[in-house]
């Protein structure tokens, strides 16, 4: 992950008439996924990957995987770098640790890194899939019941904004917004947007007595 890529760093993910279809598919995949350059710079991250950082997917663009994840073994990273230099195309697991959001709980998992694209003189793009070893325990503080992106989505939903309008405000696709809402519905065990908003007020995620709706602590 320490070499630059000549030509198009994203390889097959850099353009093409199917680009929007690829992004829609990526948004719907529940597994955390990122497409990176050969030196680890994030080009695209899906909502599931961004959710591990409490961020919108676009905010991970330009970050390096090794800034986001701490490898448990430097030897695994060295093996991947050596394989890329020699043009080998295999799947490489890297055990990692990371912290959920800025001050969240530490988690462990495995990044599976796949070089993608046709063999060429240039280094390939990397497809990184994250497998989380275990789910974090339910947070005790009510404010931790939703991450910052989910909280902003809930505030806009409480104001009556449509899914498309929420996505436009937060830089998400419609599928990305629905992904976060579905994730919240499963976590809080409620169905429907109205129930989600009501639960957000009960948990103290949204500030009571405030219009337009706002995250608790922001009013």
N, C-alpha and C positions, 0 to 999 in steps of 0.2 A: 504493500500500500504506500510505497514511498517514491514512486516514479510517476512522472507526468506522462500523459498520453498524447502522441502526435495526432494531428487530424481531429476527428470528432470524438471527444472524450466519452460521449454517451453511447458510442457504437450504434447498435440498431435502435436505441431508444431516443435518438436525437431528433428525429423528425419523421415525416411520412404522412400519407393521407389517413392512416389508421391511428394516428397519435391520440386523438380524443377518445377513440374506442378503448385504447389501452389504458388511459387514465380512468375511465369509467369502471373498467374491470378491476383495476388496482384498488380503487376506492371501496369496492364491494368485498374484497378479500378480507376475511376476519383475522388472518395471520398478519403480524407486523412485518412489512416488507419495505425495503429501500433499494433503489437502483443508484449505484455509485460509479465514479470513475475508478480506474485501476489503482489510484493512490488513496482511495477511500472517501473522496468528497461526495456528499450526498447530492444527487441530481433530482430525485423524486422520492418522496416518502408517502406511504398511504396513511389514512387516518388512524389505523390500528397501531402503526409504528409511532406516529406523532403523539398518540394518547399516552404512550409510556413516558413522555416528557411533559405532559400537560400543555401541549403546544398545538397550533394549527400546522397542518402538513407543510405548508410553504415555508415555515420558519426554520425547518431543518435543512433546507436547501443551502448548500455551501459549507455546512458543518462537516467535520471529518468524523468517521465512525469511531476512530480511536480517541476523539474528544468526548464522544457520547458514551462509549462503552469502555470499561477497563478490562483488558484481557486477563484471565486467571493464569495464563501461561504464555510468556513471550515466545517460547519455542513454537507454539501453534501459529503465531503471526509470522515468525521468520520462515516457517515452512510454506505459508501461503505466498509470501513475497518471493521466495526462491522459485516456487512453481510458476508464478506469473512471468518472471524473468526468463525462464526456460521454455515458456510457451505451452506448459501442460494445462489441460482443461479437465480438472476434476473438481469434486465437491469437497470443500474444506470446512470442518467444524472448528469454531473458536469459542471456548468457554468464556463468558463475560459476566461482569457485575455492572450495575448502574443504579442510579437513584431516581425514583419516580418524581418528576417535577424538580423544583429547585431545592426543596427541603423535605421531600417525601421519604418513604421507607426504602431501604436498599433491597434490590432484587437480584436474582441470579438466573442465568439462562444460557442458551447456546445460539450463537450466530452461525448459520450455515451459509457459506459464501460460495457462489457459483460464478466462475467466469462465463460470460455469454457473448455471443456473436461469432461470426465466421472467423476461422484462423486467418491471421494477417500479420504484417510486420509491426503493427501497432498493438499496444497492450489492450486487453479487452475491458469492457464495462463489467461491473460486478453486481450480481443480484444477491442481496443479503436478506435472509429470512430469520426472524427471531423466534426461538421457542423458549417461553418462560417456564422455569422449572416448577413454580407453584404460584398460586394466586395470593396476593397480599391479604393479610387479615383485615376485616372491616375496621376502618379508622374510628377511633373513639370520638375525636372532636367533630361536631356537626359540620363545621366549615370544610372539613376534609372529605365530606360525602360526595363532592363533585370537584373535578379538576377545573382550572381556570377557563378552559375552552368550553367545557360543559356548562359551567356557571353562566358564561356570556350567552350561550345558546338558550338557556332557560330564561334568562332575563328578557331576551328579545321575544321568545315564545310567549312569555307572560304579557308582553305589550301588544300581542296580536299579530306580530310579524309573520309572514308566510315563510315556508321553508326556503324558497328561492331568495327572499329578502334577507333572511338570516345568513345564508351562504354568501351573498354578495357583501354583507357587512363584515364578515369574518374571514373572507378569502377561502371559503370552502365550496365544494360542489354540493348539489342537492343530495347526492348519495352520501357525501361526507357528513352532512348535518343529520341525515336519517341514521347513519351509523352511530353517532354519538347518542341520539335519542333512544335508539334501540338498546344500546349498551346500558344507559341509565334505567330504562324500563326493566331490564333483567336484574340489574343490581338492586333496585328498590322494590321490585316485584309489584309494579303497577302497570296498567295498560292505558294508553292514550295520553295526548299532550296535556289535557286539563288535569289529569291525575298527577302527571309529572310536576306540573307547576305547583299544584297544591302540596305535594310532598316536599318540594324545594322550600316552600315557606315553613312547613312543619319542622324540617331539619335545620332551619336557620341558614340555608344556602342563599336565599334571597332576603333582602331587607324588608321588613314589614312597614306598612304605612308610607311607602315611597312611590311616587310616580314621576317619570316612567320607572318601571321596575329596574332594580339595580342589585348587584351582588351585596351581600351583607358586609358591612365594613367600608363600602365605597360611598355610602350616602353621607 
